[in-house]
Amino acid sequence: MSEDFLTGMARSSAARVERARALCPDAQMRALALRSPAPVPLRLSPRGFDLIAELKLRSPAAGQLQDGAADLGVRVSDYARAGAAAVSILTEPSRFDGSLEHLRAGAAALRGSVPAMRKDFLVDPYQVWEARAAGAGGILVILRMLAPETAGALLEVAAECGLFVLLEAFDEADLRRAARLVDHFGGQAMLLVGVNCRDLTTLEVVPGRLEALAGALPRGVPGVAESGLDSAQDAARIVRAGYSLALVGSALMRAADPAALARSMLEAGRSVRS
């Protein structure tokens, strides 16, 4: 996932926005979003550790994870029953085989139990309205690929729509940007700050990055450990480092019993807090 990859993703994301806008202009999409049912709020456990479980069919790092989305509803429901606080659903089509239809179907299958989070390379406030209209309760915002004013515009619309936001960072500079956004928007929307430990060039997990950056997480908001988390031992490790949540995708998609893996990670992380 090189910087050129992020640039390409931003370009293709912008093209998707323009195609969607041609069919449903901004004012119409905003009206659809604000008329849709109220988003499901993100509720974090008082036990101090939570899981965002992810549905993704493919990724540039892991390759094909599932051939199709036939069991999408069953899988996201299993995640929720296992105790996940939210379900992340990929909507990027070209490299992750995702779609807004997956988000709609996933949110419907969750039946208000926990929020669905739109995970995509968002570049335009229009996509936040799309997310709300499709049933999302939250969105991912990748700080590395956005100008400050664009990130701010996304957060403004998220606050308008009542969505939580996971601000994704890769290094200390990203975390400083996240802290400024937390200072500005923390009273308007529920914010999480995540550290993605993948190298942006090689796609490999960088050992120790989560621990190295934990001290730079903004104060007063939950920290999310992202990527490379495969086991209960990993969950305990990142809780000891100071994170309150883990976002887990590939490991759950590959697991023979994803609900059992989710439960074991939650139990291990919460045991550190007890």
C-alpha positions in Angstrom: 0.0 0.0 0.0 2.4 2.7 -1.2 1.7 6.4 -1.3 1.0 5.9 -5.0 -1.6 3.3 -3.9 -3.3 5.9 -1.7 -3.2 8.4 -4.5 -4.8 5.9 -6.8 -7.4 5.0 -4.3 -8.3 8.7 -3.8 -8.6 9.2 -7.5 -10.9 6.2 -8.0 -12.9 7.3 -5.0 -13.4 10.7 -6.4 -14.5 9.2 -9.7 -17.1 7.1 -7.9 -18.4 10.2 -6.2 -18.9 12.0 -9.5 -20.7 9.0 -11.0 -23.0 8.8 -7.9 -23.5 12.6 -7.9 -24.7 12.5 -11.5 -27.5 10.1 -10.5 -28.3 11.7 -7.1 -27.2 15.3 -6.5 -25.8 16.5 -3.2 -29.0 18.0 -1.9 -31.0 14.8 -2.7 -28.4 12.6 -1.1 -28.2 14.7 2.0 -32.0 14.6 2.3 -32.0 10.8 1.9 -29.3 10.6 4.6 -31.1 12.8 7.1 -34.4 11.0 6.5 -33.0 7.6 7.1 -33.4 5.9 10.5 -31.2 7.2 13.2 -27.8 5.6 13.2 -27.0 2.9 15.8 -24.7 4.5 18.4 -21.3 3.0 19.2 -21.3 1.6 22.8 -18.1 0.7 24.4 -17.8 -1.9 27.2 -17.0 -0.7 30.7 -14.6 -3.6 30.8 -12.1 -1.5 28.9 -11.6 -3.3 25.6 -13.7 -3.7 22.5 -13.5 -5.2 19.0 -14.4 -3.7 15.6 -14.8 -6.9 13.5 -14.4 -6.5 9.8 -16.1 -7.9 6.7 -13.8 -7.7 3.6 -13.7 -10.1 0.7 -10.2 -9.2 -0.5 -7.3 -6.9 0.3 -4.0 -5.9 -1.4 -2.1 -7.3 1.5 -3.9 -10.6 2.1 -5.3 -11.4 -1.3 -8.7 -13.1 -1.7 -10.3 -13.8 1.6 -13.7 -15.0 0.5 -15.1 -15.7 -3.0 -18.4 -13.9 -2.5 -20.7 -12.2 0.0 -23.4 -14.9 0.2 -23.0 -15.3 3.9 -22.6 -11.6 4.7 -25.6 -11.4 6.9 -24.7 -14.5 8.8 -21.1 -13.4 9.3 -21.9 -9.9 10.6 -24.6 -11.2 12.9 -22.1 -13.7 14.3 -19.7 -10.9 14.9 -22.3 -9.0 16.9 -23.4 -12.0 18.9 -19.7 -12.7 19.7 -19.5 -9.2 21.3 -18.1 -6.9 18.7 -18.9 -3.3 19.4 -19.1 -2.5 15.7 -18.7 -4.1 12.3 -16.5 -2.6 9.7 -17.7 -3.2 6.1 -15.5 -2.5 3.1 -17.3 -0.5 0.3 -14.3 0.0 -2.0 -14.9 -2.1 -5.2 -11.6 -2.2 -7.2 -9.1 -3.6 -4.7 -11.4 -4.9 -1.9 -14.4 -6.3 -3.8 -16.6 -4.1 -1.6 -19.8 -2.2 -2.3 -22.4 0.1 -0.8 -24.8 -2.8 -1.2 -22.7 -4.8 1.3 -23.0 -2.0 3.7 -26.8 -1.8 3.3 -27.1 -5.6 3.7 -24.8 -5.7 6.6 -26.5 -2.9 8.5 -29.9 -4.5 7.9 -28.6 -7.9 9.1 -27.3 -6.3 12.3 -30.8 -5.2 13.1 -29.7 -2.3 15.3 -27.6 -4.5 17.6 -24.3 -2.7 16.8 -23.3 -0.1 14.3 -21.9 -0.8 10.9 -18.9 1.3 9.9 -18.2 2.3 6.3 -14.6 1.5 5.6 -13.4 3.1 2.3 -11.1 5.8 1.0 -13.4 8.7 1.6 -12.5 11.9 -0.1 -15.8 13.9 -0.2 -18.6 14.8 2.3 -21.0 13.2 -0.2 -19.7 9.8 0.8 -20.6 10.5 4.4 -24.2 11.1 3.4 -24.0 7.9 1.3 -22.9 6.0 4.4 -25.7 7.3 6.6 -28.3 6.6 3.8 -26.9 3.0 3.5 -27.4 2.4 7.2 -23.9 3.1 8.6 -23.4 4.3 12.2 -19.7 5.2 11.6 -17.1 5.9 9.0 -13.3 5.6 8.6 -11.3 8.7 7.7 -7.7 8.1 6.5 -5.8 11.2 7.5 -2.7 10.5 5.4 -4.6 10.9 2.1 -6.6 14.0 2.9 -6.0 17.8 3.1 -6.8 19.2 6.5 -9.8 21.1 5.1 -11.2 17.9 3.5 -10.8 15.9 6.7 -12.6 18.7 8.6 -15.4 18.7 6.1 -15.9 14.9 6.4 -16.1 15.3 10.2 -18.6 18.2 10.0 -21.0 16.0 7.9 -20.4 13.0 10.2 -21.4 15.2 13.2 -24.5 16.3 11.2 -25.4 12.7 10.5 -24.7 11.4 14.0 -21.9 9.0 12.9 -18.9 8.0 14.9 -15.5 8.5 13.1 -12.4 6.4 13.2 -9.4 8.6 12.4 -6.7 6.4 10.9 -3.0 7.3 11.4 0.2 5.8 10.3 2.8 7.9 12.2 3.3 10.7 14.7 2.5 13.4 12.1 -0.9 11.8 11.4 -1.5 11.5 15.2 -0.8 15.2 15.6 -3.4 15.9 12.9 -5.8 13.6 14.7 -5.2 15.5 17.9 -6.1 18.8 16.3 -9.3 17.3 14.9 -10.2 15.8 18.3 -9.7 19.2 19.9 -12.0 20.8 17.3 -14.7 18.2 16.8 -14.5 16.1 20.0 -17.6 17.8 21.4 -19.6 17.3 18.2 -19.0 13.7 17.2 -17.8 10.5 18.8 -14.2 10.1 17.7 -11.8 7.2 17.8 -8.1 7.4 16.8 -6.5 4.3 15.2 -2.9 3.4 14.4 -2.5 1.2 11.3 0.7 -0.8 11.6 1.2 -1.7 8.0 4.1 -0.3 6.0 2.7 1.9 3.2 5.2 0.6 0.7 5.6 -3.1 1.4 2.2 -3.9 3.0 4.0 -5.8 5.7 3.1 -5.3 9.3 5.8 -3.3 11.1 6.7 -5.0 14.4 6.5 -2.7 17.4 4.7 0.2 15.6 1.6 -0.1 17.7 3.6 0.0 20.9 5.9 2.8 19.7 3.0 5.1 18.8 0.7 4.3 21.7 2.2 7.2 23.7 1.4 9.7 21.0 -2.3 8.8 20.9 -4.5 11.9 21.7 -5.7 12.0 25.3 -9.3 11.5 26.1 -10.3 9.4 23.0 -10.3 5.6 22.6 -7.2 4.3 20.7 -7.7 1.6 18.1 -5.0 -0.9 17.1 -5.3 -1.8 13.4 -3.8 -4.5 11.2 -1.7 -7.6 12.0 -3.8 -8.8 15.0 -4.5 -12.5 14.8 -4.9 -13.9 18.2 -6.0 -13.6 21.8 -2.3 -12.9 22.7 -2.2 -10.0 20.3 -5.3 -8.5 21.9 -3.7 -8.7 25.4 -0.5 -7.2 24.0 -2.2 -4.1 22.5 -4.3 -3.5 25.6 -1.1 -3.5 27.7 0.3 -1.0 25.3 -2.7 1.3 25.9 -5.3 0.7 23.2 -9.0 0.4 24.0 -10.1 -1.3 20.8 -8.8 -3.6 18.0 -9.9 -3.6 14.4 -9.6 -7.1 13.1 -10.3 -8.1 9.5 -8.2 -10.7 7.8 -7.8 -13.0 10.8 -11.6 -13.2 11.3 -12.2 -13.7 7.5 -9.8 -16.6 7.4 -10.8 -18.2 10.7 -12.8 -21.5 10.7 -14.8 -20.1 13.6 -14.7 -16.3 13.5 -17.1 -15.9 16.4 -14.9 -18.0 18.6 -11.8 -16.0 17.6 -13.6 -12.7 18.3 -14.7 -14.0 21.8 -11.2 -15.2 22.6 -9.7 -11.8 21.7 -12.3 -9.9 23.7 -11.8 -12.2 26.8 -8.0 -11.8 26.5 -8.1 -8.0 26.1 -10.5 -7.6 29.0 -8.6 -9.8 31.3 -5.7 -7.3 31.2 -8.1 -4.6 32.3 -9.6 -6.6 35.2 
